């Protein structure tokens, strides 16, 4: 019985580690492309409502270029908050 509980606990621990790694990756992607994603969603929402979404799409393009520039810079603990 104890062996079975150990195996269940091991499986749960592995699952938690995988979920944590996925969450960390999602946070990293969102921190890099957050503005782009927000502006794209805003543009799509405006277009779906019948409004002109070109300003939000333009803002998304600008944010994407900014994120591309930030991705090319090396980041360490000394300059992490500058991006």
Phi, psi and omega per residue, in radians:
X1 nan -0.744 3.140
X2 -1.130 -0.625 3.134
X3 -1.093 -0.711 3.141
X4 -1.152 -0.713 3.108
X5 -1.144 -0.657 3.094
X6 -1.093 -0.729 -3.138
X7 -1.157 -0.691 3.102
X8 -1.141 -0.701 3.105
X9 -1.135 -0.665 3.120
X10 -1.144 -0.740 3.120
X11 -1.091 -0.717 3.131
X12 -1.156 -0.696 3.118
X13 -1.100 -0.766 3.112
X14 -1.093 -0.720 3.125
X15 -1.093 -0.764 -3.135
X16 -1.110 -0.692 3.118
X17 -1.121 -0.750 3.130
X18 -1.119 -0.770 3.124
X19 -1.102 -0.694 3.119
X20 -1.116 -0.733 3.117
X21 -1.124 -0.687 3.098
X22 -1.140 -0.712 3.119
X23 -1.115 -0.726 3.120
X24 -1.116 -0.727 3.104
X25 -1.124 -0.713 3.133
X26 -1.136 -0.699 3.110
X27 -1.116 -0.714 3.130
X28 -1.122 -0.766 3.130
X29 -1.144 -0.746 -3.134
X30 -1.154 -0.649 3.130
X31 -1.175 -0.510 3.140
X32 -1.460 -0.715 -3.045
X33 -1.985 0.332 -3.060
X34 -1.027 -0.848 -3.127
X35 -1.107 -0.708 -3.133
X36 -1.083 -0.801 -3.121
X37 -1.121 -0.774 3.137
X38 -1.050 -0.785 -3.115
X39 -1.201 -0.633 3.100
X40 -1.152 -0.755 3.110
X41 -1.115 -0.693 3.107
X42 -1.105 -0.722 3.108
X43 -1.112 -0.739 3.116
X44 -1.138 -0.718 3.134
X45 -1.116 -0.704 3.115
X46 -1.152 -0.728 3.131
X47 -1.138 -0.686 3.125
X48 -1.163 -0.526 3.134
X49 -1.451 -0.083 3.110
X50 1.705 -0.010 3.125
X51 -1.529 2.996 3.086
X52 -1.492 2.095 -3.119
X53 -1.759 0.286 -3.056
X54 -1.175 -0.554 3.138
X55 -1.180 -0.689 3.113
X56 -1.212 -0.637 3.108
X57 -1.163 -0.709 3.078
X58 -1.102 -0.698 3.090
X59 -1.136 -0.624 3.105
X60 -1.144 -0.694 3.111
X61 -1.138 -0.716 3.098
X62 -1.118 -0.725 3.118
X63 -1.166 -0.603 3.111
X64 -1.162 -0.693 3.098
X65 -1.169 -0.656 3.089
X66 -1.127 -0.723 3.120
X67 -1.163 -0.624 3.105
X68 -1.119 -0.714 3.097
X69 -1.152 -0.695 3.131
X70 -1.195 -0.554 -3.138
X71 -1.213 -0.463 3.141
X72 -1.398 -0.212 -3.116
X73 -1.570 2.508 3.064
X74 -1.385 2.379 -3.114
X75 -2.116 2.298 3.018
X76 -2.344 -3.020 -3.077
X77 -1.160 -0.373 -3.140
X78 -1.316 -0.550 -3.088
X79 -2.202 0.395 -3.060
X80 -1.107 -0.706 -3.071
X81 -1.410 -0.066 -3.141
X82 -1.316 -0.383 -3.131
X83 -1.452 nan nan
